[in-house]
Amino acid sequence: MDVFNKIINSWKNKRRESHEKNIGRRAELMFQVTEYNHELWFTHNGMLFCPCKMISGEPTDVLSELRALYYARNI
């Protein structure tokens, strides 16, 4: 029975790790910065939603925070 539990726990750990990696990849693809009409814009799933100039701070910092929030909500 102990061997069976080890197999189950190993499988659960691999699934959890895989899920976490997938969420991270999805966050990176989902939130991006792109150029439109000579301005940088934040995008969500390829759709423009906010020009970077409206946000104080570095766009890369905001982008990292958006991704981290998505990751935290979906883990």
N, C-alpha and C positions, 0 to 999 in steps of 0.2 A: 504494500500500500504506500509506503514511503517513496518508492521509485515513481509511482503514478503521480503523487503530489508534486514531486520535483519536475516531472514532465509538464504537468498543468501549469505550475508556477513559471516555468521557463517560457511556455507558450504565451502566457499572460504578459510577461515582461516584454517579449518580442513584439506583441501586438501593441502594447502601450508605447514603446519606442517608435514603432512604425507610425502610429497615429500622431505622435508629437512631431515627427519629421514631416508628415504630410500637412499638418496644420501650419508649420513654419513655411513650407514651400508655397502653400496656398496664400498665406499672408503676403509673401514677397511678390507673388504674381498679382494679387488682388489690388494692392496699393502701390502705385508708382507715381513718378513725376514725369511729365512729358511737355514738350513745347507745342504751343498752339498760338498762332497769330503773333509770333515773336515774344511770347510770354511763357513762363513756366507755370504749369498747372498740376495740381494733385488729381490723380485719377483713381477711380474705384471700378474694377472690372472693365477697364478701358474707357470709361465714361468720365468726362471732365466734371469735377464738382467744386473746385475752389482754386482761384489763382494763388500761387505761392506768395505773392506780394501782400495778400490780405492777412497772412499769419506772421506774427512777430517771431523772430528766431530763424535759425537755419532750416531750410526745407528738409534736409536729410535727417535732422533731429526730430522734426515733426513726423516725418515718414516712419522713422524707427519707432516712435511712440504709438502711431496708428497700428503698426504691425504688432507691437507688443500687446496692445489692448485687444486686438483681434485674437491673438494667440491665447491670452489669459481667459477670454470668454469662451473659447472653443476647446480647451483642454479637457 
